[in-house]
Amino acid sequence: MAKSKKKVETVFLVCEETGDYNYTIRRKPGGEKLKLSKYSPRLRKHTTHAEKKK
């Protein structure tokens, strides 16, 4: 039997203040865009990061 491959896409989390691509995640396609509070090394504090496809 052949295994079915799961569809996974690579998504980048971009800092909304600096515009830097700080994080990469793999997730299933569809759903709402992520907005997470993550650490920004340039600013040295937690900022909002939004999902962006490259």
N, CA, C, O and CB atoms as a CASP TS submission, in Angstrom:
PFRMAT TS
TARGET T0000
AUTHOR 0000-0000-0000
METHOD Language model
MODEL 1
PARENT N/A
ATOM      1  N   MET     1       0.836  -1.186   0.000  1.00  0.00           N
ATOM      2  CA  MET     1       0.000   0.000   0.000  1.00  0.00           C
ATOM      3  C   MET     1       0.879   1.248   0.000  1.00  0.00           C
ATOM      4  O   MET     1       1.904   1.306   0.680  1.00  0.00           O
ATOM      5  CB  MET     1      -0.951  -0.001   1.216  1.00  0.00           C
ATOM      6  N   ALA     2       0.471   2.206  -0.749  1.00  0.00           N
ATOM      7  CA  ALA     2       1.201   3.464  -0.821  1.00  0.00           C
ATOM      8  C   ALA     2       0.778   4.363   0.336  1.00  0.00           C
ATOM      9  O   ALA     2      -0.399   4.444   0.686  1.00  0.00           O
ATOM     10  CB  ALA     2       0.960   4.166  -2.181  1.00  0.00           C
ATOM     11  N   LYS     3       1.761   5.030   0.913  1.00  0.00           N
ATOM     12  CA  LYS     3       1.462   5.976   1.981  1.00  0.00           C
ATOM     13  C   LYS     3       1.010   7.291   1.382  1.00  0.00           C
ATOM     14  O   LYS     3       1.551   7.733   0.368  1.00  0.00           O
ATOM     15  CB  LYS     3       2.684   6.188   2.893  1.00  0.00           C
ATOM     16  N   SER     4       0.039   7.909   1.990  1.00  0.00           N
ATOM     17  CA  SER     4      -0.393   9.223   1.525  1.00  0.00           C
ATOM     18  C   SER     4       0.486  10.284   2.178  1.00  0.00           C
ATOM     19  O   SER     4       0.731  10.252   3.384  1.00  0.00           O
ATOM     20  CB  SER     4      -1.902   9.470   1.847  1.00  0.00           C
ATOM     21  N   LYS     5       0.951  11.218   1.366  1.00  0.00           N
ATOM     22  CA  LYS     5       1.795  12.283   1.897  1.00  0.00           C
ATOM     23  C   LYS     5       0.912  13.402   2.417  1.00  0.00           C
ATOM     24  O   LYS     5      -0.047  13.815   1.765  1.00  0.00           O
ATOM     25  CB  LYS     5       2.774  12.812   0.818  1.00  0.00           C
ATOM     26  N   LYS     6       1.246  13.877   3.583  1.00  0.00           N
ATOM     27  CA  LYS     6       0.489  14.981   4.165  1.00  0.00           C
ATOM     28  C   LYS     6       1.011  16.294   3.594  1.00  0.00           C
ATOM     29  O   LYS     6       2.218  16.489   3.449  1.00  0.00           O
ATOM     30  CB  LYS     6       0.588  14.974   5.719  1.00  0.00           C
ATOM     31  N   LYS     7       0.105  17.167   3.281  1.00  0.00           N
ATOM     32  CA  LYS     7       0.473  18.466   2.727  1.00  0.00           C
ATOM     33  C   LYS     7       0.906  19.381   3.863  1.00  0.00           C
ATOM     34  O   LYS     7       0.155  19.628   4.807  1.00  0.00           O
ATOM     35  CB  LYS     7      -0.707  19.093   1.930  1.00  0.00           C
ATOM     36  N   VAL     8       2.119  19.873   3.753  1.00  0.00           N
ATOM     37  CA  VAL     8       2.660  20.784   4.756  1.00  0.00           C
ATOM     38  C   VAL     8       3.330  21.933   4.013  1.00  0.00           C
ATOM     39  O   VAL     8       4.039  21.712   3.031  1.00  0.00           O
ATOM     40  CB  VAL     8       3.671  20.054   5.721  1.00  0.00           C
ATOM     41  N   GLU     9       3.109  23.150   4.475  1.00  0.00           N
ATOM     42  CA  GLU     9       3.745  24.297   3.846  1.00  0.00           C
ATOM     43  C   GLU     9       4.668  24.997   4.839  1.00  0.00           C
ATOM     44  O   GLU     9       4.431  24.978   6.047  1.00  0.00           O
ATOM     45  CB  GLU     9       2.687  25.276   3.311  1.00  0.00           C
ATOM     46  N   THR    10       5.717  25.611   4.314  1.00  0.00           N
ATOM     47  CA  THR    10       6.649  26.365   5.138  1.00  0.00           C
ATOM     48  C   THR    10       6.191  27.815   5.171  1.00  0.00           C
ATOM     49  O   THR    10       5.923  28.423   4.134  1.00  0.00           O
ATOM     50  CB  THR    10       8.108  26.247   4.599  1.00  0.00           C
ATOM     51  N   VAL    11       6.107  28.358   6.381  1.00  0.00           N
ATOM     52  CA  VAL    11       5.611  29.718   6.588  1.00  0.00           C
ATOM     53  C   VAL    11       6.628  30.463   7.441  1.00  0.00           C
ATOM     54  O   VAL    11       7.223  29.895   8.356  1.00  0.00           O
ATOM     55  CB  VAL    11       4.193  29.719   7.267  1.00  0.00           C
ATOM     56  N   PHE    12       6.820  31.736   7.131  1.00  0.00           N
ATOM     57  CA  PHE    12       7.753  32.565   7.891  1.00  0.00           C
ATOM     58  C   PHE    12       6.985  33.485   8.822  1.00  0.00           C
ATOM     59  O   PHE    12       5.901  33.960   8.483  1.00  0.00           O
ATOM     60  CB  PHE    12       8.656  33.385   6.949  1.00  0.00           C
ATOM     61  N   LEU    13       7.551  33.737  10.001  1.00  0.00           N
ATOM     62  CA  LEU    13       6.986  34.711  10.930  1.00  0.00           C
ATOM     63  C   LEU    13       7.838  35.971  10.845  1.00  0.00           C
ATOM     64  O   LEU    13       9.041  35.943  11.104  1.00  0.00           O
ATOM     65  CB  LEU    13       6.935  34.150  12.401  1.00  0.00           C
ATOM     66  N   VAL    14       7.192  37.078  10.478  1.00  0.00           N
ATOM     67  CA  VAL    14       7.890  38.332  10.231  1.00  0.00           C
ATOM     68  C   VAL    14       7.565  39.315  11.343  1.00  0.00           C
ATOM     69  O   VAL    14       6.402  39.493  11.704  1.00  0.00           O
ATOM     70  CB  VAL    14       7.507  38.917   8.852  1.00  0.00           C
ATOM     71  N   CYS    15       8.594  39.953  11.885  1.00  0.00           N
ATOM     72  CA  CYS    15       8.409  40.969  12.917  1.00  0.00           C
ATOM     73  C   CYS    15       7.694  42.168  12.305  1.00  0.00           C
ATOM     74  O   CYS    15       8.096  42.660  11.251  1.00  0.00           O
ATOM     75  CB  CYS    15       9.774  41.395  13.538  1.00  0.00           C
ATOM     76  N   GLU    16       6.634  42.641  12.961  1.00  0.00           N
ATOM     77  CA  GLU    16       5.870  43.763  12.420  1.00  0.00           C
ATOM     78  C   GLU    16       6.567  45.101  12.626  1.00  0.00           C
ATOM     79  O   GLU    16       6.243  46.070  11.940  1.00  0.00           O
ATOM     80  CB  GLU    16       4.502  43.805  13.052  1.00  0.00           C
ATOM     81  N   GLU    17       7.517  45.177  13.555  1.00  0.00           N
ATOM     82  CA  GLU    17       8.205  46.447  13.803  1.00  0.00           C
ATOM     83  C   GLU    17       9.443  46.610  12.935  1.00  0.00           C
ATOM     84  O   GLU    17       9.689  47.702  12.422  1.00  0.00           O
ATOM     85  CB  GLU    17       8.592  46.552  15.263  1.00  0.00           C
ATOM     86  N   THR    18      10.235  45.544  12.756  1.00  0.00           N
ATOM     87  CA  THR    18      11.472  45.648  11.984  1.00  0.00           C
ATOM     88  C   THR    18      11.363  45.045  10.590  1.00  0.00           C
ATOM     89  O   THR    18      12.128  45.426   9.704  1.00  0.00           O
ATOM     90  CB  THR    18      12.588  44.980  12.728  1.00  0.00           C
ATOM     91  N   GLY    19      10.444  44.123  10.371  1.00  0.00           N
ATOM     92  CA  GLY    19      10.306  43.472   9.071  1.00  0.00           C
ATOM     93  C   GLY    19      11.253  42.305   8.879  1.00  0.00           C
ATOM     94  O   GLY    19      11.392  41.799   7.765  1.00  0.00           O
ATOM     95  N   ASP    20      11.907  41.867   9.947  1.00  0.00           N
ATOM     96  CA  ASP    20      12.859  40.754   9.856  1.00  0.00           C
ATOM     97  C   ASP    20      12.129  39.411   9.851  1.00  0.00           C
ATOM     98  O   ASP    20      11.102  39.242  10.509  1.00  0.00           O
ATOM     99  CB  ASP    20      13.863  40.807  11.025  1.00  0.00           C
ATOM    100  N   TYR    21      12.686  38.454   9.090  1.00  0.00           N
ATOM    101  CA  TYR    21      12.185  37.080   9.080  1.00  0.00           C
ATOM    102  C   TYR    21      12.920  36.337  10.192  1.00  0.00           C
ATOM    103  O   TYR    21      14.041  35.873   9.984  1.00  0.00           O
ATOM    104  CB  TYR    21      12.399  36.381   7.668  1.00  0.00           C
ATOM    105  N   ASN    22      12.307  36.216  11.369  1.00  0.00           N
ATOM    106  CA  ASN    22      12.990  35.630  12.517  1.00  0.00           C
ATOM    107  C   ASN    22      12.685  34.153  12.731  1.00  0.00           C
ATOM    108  O   ASN    22      13.523  33.434  13.274  1.00  0.00           O
ATOM    109  CB  ASN    22      12.628  36.385  13.746  1.00  0.00           C
ATOM    110  N   TYR    23      11.526  33.686  12.326  1.00  0.00           N
ATOM    111  CA  TYR    23      11.120  32.311  12.613  1.00  0.00           C
ATOM    112  C   TYR    23      10.540  31.643  11.371  1.00  0.00           C
ATOM    113  O   TYR    23       9.934  32.299  10.523  1.00  0.00           O
ATOM    114  CB  TYR    23      10.096  32.281  13.756  1.00  0.00           C
ATOM    115  N   THR    24      10.735  30.329  11.279  1.00  0.00           N
ATOM    116  CA  THR    24      10.172  29.515  10.215  1.00  0.00           C
ATOM    117  C   THR    24       9.394  28.386  10.859  1.00  0.00           C
ATOM    118  O   THR    24       9.890  27.733  11.777  1.00  0.00           O
ATOM    119  CB  THR    24      11.278  28.970   9.261  1.00  0.00           C
ATOM    120  N   ILE    25       8.168  28.149  10.382  1.00  0.00           N
ATOM    121  CA  ILE    25       7.366  27.051  10.909  1.00  0.00           C
ATOM    122  C   ILE    25       6.789  26.260   9.744  1.00  0.00           C
ATOM    123  O   ILE    25       6.658  26.778   8.635  1.00  0.00           O
ATOM    124  CB  ILE    25       6.233  27.577  11.839  1.00  0.00           C
ATOM    125  N   ARG    26       6.451  25.020   9.998  1.00  0.00           N
ATOM    126  CA  ARG    26       5.783  24.171   9.024  1.00  0.00           C
ATOM    127  C   ARG    26       4.397  23.873   9.548  1.00  0.00           C
ATOM    128  O   ARG    26       4.233  23.424  10.682  1.00  0.00           O
ATOM    129  CB  ARG    26       6.582  22.858   8.756  1.00  0.00           C
ATOM    130  N   ARG    27       3.392  24.126   8.711  1.00  0.00           N
ATOM    131  CA  ARG    27       2.019  23.907   9.153  1.00  0.00           C
ATOM    132  C   ARG    27       1.148  23.483   7.983  1.00  0.00           C
ATOM    133  O   ARG    27       1.539  23.602   6.821  1.00  0.00           O
ATOM    134  CB  ARG    27       1.451  25.174   9.808  1.00  0.00           C
ATOM    135  N   LYS    28      -0.036  22.987   8.307  1.00  0.00           N
ATOM    136  CA  LYS    28      -0.989  22.576   7.284  1.00  0.00           C
ATOM    137  C   LYS    28      -1.545  23.814   6.592  1.00  0.00           C
ATOM    138  O   LYS    28      -1.719  24.849   7.235  1.00  0.00           O
ATOM    139  CB  LYS    28      -2.133  21.727   7.898  1.00  0.00           C
ATOM    140  N   PRO    29      -1.826  23.729   5.298  1.00  0.00           N
ATOM    141  CA  PRO    29      -2.391  24.886   4.598  1.00  0.00           C
ATOM    142  C   PRO    29      -3.823  25.156   5.041  1.00  0.00           C
ATOM    143  O   PRO    29      -4.524  24.267   5.525  1.00  0.00           O
ATOM    144  CB  PRO    29      -2.348  24.666   3.086  1.00  0.00           C
ATOM    145  N   GLY    30      -4.233  26.397   4.865  1.00  0.00           N
ATOM    146  CA  GLY    30      -5.590  26.798   5.252  1.00  0.00           C
ATOM    147  C   GLY    30      -5.620  27.369   6.647  1.00  0.00           C
ATOM    148  O   GLY    30      -4.597  27.424   7.329  1.00  0.00           O
ATOM    149  N   GLY    31      -6.766  27.786   7.061  1.00  0.00           N
ATOM    150  CA  GLY    31      -6.918  28.375   8.384  1.00  0.00           C
ATOM    151  C   GLY    31      -6.571  29.847   8.390  1.00  0.00           C
ATOM    152  O   GLY    31      -6.285  30.435   7.347  1.00  0.00           O
ATOM    153  N   GLU    32      -6.597  30.433   9.563  1.00  0.00           N
ATOM    154  CA  GLU    32      -6.315  31.853   9.697  1.00  0.00           C
ATOM    155  C   GLU    32      -4.816  32.098   9.771  1.00  0.00           C
ATOM    156  O   GLU    32      -4.041  31.203  10.109  1.00  0.00           O
ATOM    157  CB  GLU    32      -7.007  32.422  10.932  1.00  0.00           C
ATOM    158  N   LYS    33      -4.421  33.326   9.451  1.00  0.00           N
ATOM    159  CA  LYS    33      -3.013  33.692   9.549  1.00  0.00           C
ATOM    160  C   LYS    33      -2.639  33.835  11.019  1.00  0.00           C
ATOM    161  O   LYS    33      -3.425  34.325  11.830  1.00  0.00           O
ATOM    162  CB  LYS    33      -2.720  35.008   8.773  1.00  0.00           C
ATOM    163  N   LEU    34      -1.438  33.402  11.343  1.00  0.00           N
ATOM    164  CA  LEU    34      -0.971  33.468  12.725  1.00  0.00           C
ATOM    165  C   LEU    34      -0.470  34.859  13.068  1.00  0.00           C
ATOM    166  O   LEU    34       0.112  35.548  12.230  1.00  0.00           O
ATOM    167  CB  LEU    34       0.130  32.442  12.966  1.00  0.00           C
ATOM    168  N   LYS    35      -0.701  35.256  14.291  1.00  0.00           N
ATOM    169  CA  LYS    35      -0.096  36.453  14.873  1.00  0.00           C
ATOM    170  C   LYS    35       0.328  36.053  16.272  1.00  0.00           C
ATOM    171  O   LYS    35      -0.512  35.815  17.140  1.00  0.00           O
ATOM    172  CB  LYS    35      -1.092  37.699  14.885  1.00  0.00           C
ATOM    173  N   LEU    36       1.628  35.980  16.487  1.00  0.00           N
ATOM    174  CA  LEU    36       2.156  35.516  17.763  1.00  0.00           C
ATOM    175  C   LEU    36       3.104  36.546  18.339  1.00  0.00           C
ATOM    176  O   LEU    36       3.689  37.343  17.606  1.00  0.00           O
ATOM    177  CB  LEU    36       2.864  34.168  17.604  1.00  0.00           C
ATOM    178  N   SER    37       3.254  36.528  19.641  1.00  0.00           N
ATOM    179  CA  SER    37       4.241  37.356  20.308  1.00  0.00           C
ATOM    180  C   SER    37       5.513  36.529  20.447  1.00  0.00           C
ATOM    181  O   SER    37       5.555  35.552  21.195  1.00  0.00           O
ATOM    182  CB  SER    37       3.725  37.858  21.701  1.00  0.00           C
ATOM    183  N   LYS    38       6.552  36.936  19.712  1.00  0.00           N
ATOM    184  CA  LYS    38       7.825  36.211  19.717  1.00  0.00           C
ATOM    185  C   LYS    38       8.949  37.184  20.014  1.00  0.00           C
ATOM    186  O   LYS    38       8.759  38.400  19.974  1.00  0.00           O
ATOM    187  CB  LYS    38       8.068  35.491  18.362  1.00  0.00           C
ATOM    188  N   TYR    39      10.126  36.639  20.315  1.00  0.00           N
ATOM    189  CA  TYR    39      11.289  37.448  20.648  1.00  0.00           C
ATOM    190  C   TYR    39      11.951  37.974  19.382  1.00  0.00           C
ATOM    191  O   TYR    39      12.200  37.210  18.450  1.00  0.00           O
ATOM    192  CB  TYR    39      12.289  36.637  21.476  1.00  0.00           C
ATOM    193  N   SER    40      12.234  39.258  19.342  1.00  0.00           N
ATOM    194  CA  SER    40      12.955  39.882  18.235  1.00  0.00           C
ATOM    195  C   SER    40      14.388  40.166  18.689  1.00  0.00           C
ATOM    196  O   SER    40      14.607  41.002  19.566  1.00  0.00           O
ATOM    197  CB  SER    40      12.241  41.199  17.763  1.00  0.00           C
ATOM    198  N   PRO    41      15.363  39.473  18.095  1.00  0.00           N
ATOM    199  CA  PRO    41      16.750  39.673  18.532  1.00  0.00           C
ATOM    200  C   PRO    41      17.280  41.085  18.260  1.00  0.00           C
ATOM    201  O   PRO    41      18.102  41.589  19.025  1.00  0.00           O
ATOM    202  CB  PRO    41      17.644  38.668  17.848  1.00  0.00           C
ATOM    203  N   ARG    42      16.828  41.718  17.198  1.00  0.00           N
ATOM    204  CA  ARG    42      17.316  43.063  16.892  1.00  0.00           C
ATOM    205  C   ARG    42      16.861  44.071  17.939  1.00  0.00           C
ATOM    206  O   ARG    42      17.646  44.919  18.364  1.00  0.00           O
ATOM    207  CB  ARG    42      16.839  43.500  15.508  1.00  0.00           C
ATOM    208  N   LEU    43      15.598  43.986  18.359  1.00  0.00           N
ATOM    209  CA  LEU    43      15.068  44.915  19.351  1.00  0.00           C
ATOM    210  C   LEU    43      15.287  44.442  20.780  1.00  0.00           C
ATOM    211  O   LEU    43      15.149  45.218  21.726  1.00  0.00           O
ATOM    212  CB  LEU    43      13.602  45.130  19.115  1.00  0.00           C
ATOM    213  N   ARG    44      15.632  43.161  20.935  1.00  0.00           N
ATOM    214  CA  ARG    44      15.854  42.526  22.238  1.00  0.00           C
ATOM    215  C   ARG    44      14.629  42.633  23.143  1.00  0.00           C
ATOM    216  O   ARG    44      14.746  42.930  24.332  1.00  0.00           O
ATOM    217  CB  ARG    44      17.060  43.155  22.930  1.00  0.00           C
ATOM    218  N   LYS    45      13.445  42.387  22.562  1.00  0.00           N
ATOM    219  CA  LYS    45      12.216  42.335  23.335  1.00  0.00           C
ATOM    220  C   LYS    45      11.180  41.542  22.537  1.00  0.00           C
ATOM    221  O   LYS    45      11.392  41.245  21.361  1.00  0.00           O
ATOM    222  CB  LYS    45      11.697  43.772  23.670  1.00  0.00           C
ATOM    223  N   HIS    46      10.080  41.208  23.167  1.00  0.00           N
ATOM    224  CA  HIS    46       9.010  40.482  22.496  1.00  0.00           C
ATOM    225  C   HIS    46       8.154  41.450  21.676  1.00  0.00           C
ATOM    226  O   HIS    46       7.737  42.499  22.165  1.00  0.00           O
ATOM    227  CB  HIS    46       8.138  39.723  23.525  1.00  0.00           C
ATOM    228  N   THR    47       7.904  41.075  20.422  1.00  0.00           N
ATOM    229  CA  THR    47       7.070  41.872  19.538  1.00  0.00           C
ATOM    230  C   THR    47       6.082  40.954  18.829  1.00  0.00           C
ATOM    231  O   THR    47       6.188  39.731  18.927  1.00  0.00           O
ATOM    232  CB  THR    47       7.933  42.655  18.514  1.00  0.00           C
ATOM    233  N   THR    48       5.128  41.533  18.121  1.00  0.00           N
ATOM    234  CA  THR    48       4.140  40.748  17.373  1.00  0.00           C
ATOM    235  C   THR    48       4.765  40.317  16.054  1.00  0.00           C
ATOM    236  O   THR    48       5.343  41.123  15.326  1.00  0.00           O
ATOM    237  CB  THR    48       2.825  41.568  17.127  1.00  0.00           C
ATOM    238  N   HIS    49       4.634  39.029  15.766  1.00  0.00           N
ATOM    239  CA  HIS    49       5.105  38.458  14.510  1.00  0.00           C
ATOM    240  C   HIS    49       3.906  37.935  13.739  1.00  0.00           C
ATOM    241  O   HIS    49       3.043  37.263  14.303  1.00  0.00           O
ATOM    242  CB  HIS    49       6.147  37.326  14.756  1.00  0.00           C
ATOM    243  N   ALA    50       3.852  38.243  12.450  1.00  0.00           N
ATOM    244  CA  ALA    50       2.744  37.822  11.595  1.00  0.00           C
ATOM    245  C   ALA    50       3.235  36.802  10.568  1.00  0.00           C
ATOM    246  O   ALA    50       4.403  36.800  10.180  1.00  0.00           O
ATOM    247  CB  ALA    50       2.104  39.042  10.886  1.00  0.00           C
ATOM    248  N   GLU    51       2.331  35.952  10.146  1.00  0.00           N
ATOM    249  CA  GLU    51       2.657  34.919   9.169  1.00  0.00           C
ATOM    250  C   GLU    51       2.775  35.513   7.766  1.00  0.00           C
ATOM    251  O   GLU    51       1.986  36.368   7.366  1.00  0.00           O
ATOM    252  CB  GLU    51       1.596  33.812   9.189  1.00  0.00           C
ATOM    253  N   LYS    52       3.792  35.031   7.023  1.00  0.00           N
ATOM    254  CA  LYS    52       3.957  35.466   5.653  1.00  0.00           C
ATOM    255  C   LYS    52       4.548  34.325   4.841  1.00  0.00           C
ATOM    256  O   LYS    52       5.494  33.670   5.276  1.00  0.00           O
ATOM    257  CB  LYS    52       4.847  36.724   5.573  1.00  0.00           C
ATOM    258  N   LYS    53       3.991  34.090   3.664  1.00  0.00           N
ATOM    259  CA  LYS    53       4.543  33.077   2.774  1.00  0.00           C
ATOM    260  C   LYS    53       5.578  33.730   1.884  1.00  0.00           C
ATOM    261  O   LYS    53       5.439  34.894   1.508  1.00  0.00           O
ATOM    262  CB  LYS    53       3.433  32.398   1.929  1.00  0.00           C
ATOM    263  N   LYS    54       6.609  32.987   1.549  1.00  0.00           N
ATOM    264  CA  LYS    54       7.658  33.569   0.719  1.00  0.00           C
ATOM    265  C   LYS    54       7.517  33.144  -0.703  1.00  0.00           C
ATOM    266  O   LYS    54       8.319  33.541  -1.548  1.00  0.00           O
ATOM    267  CB  LYS    54       9.018  33.191   1.229  1.00  0.00           C
TER
END
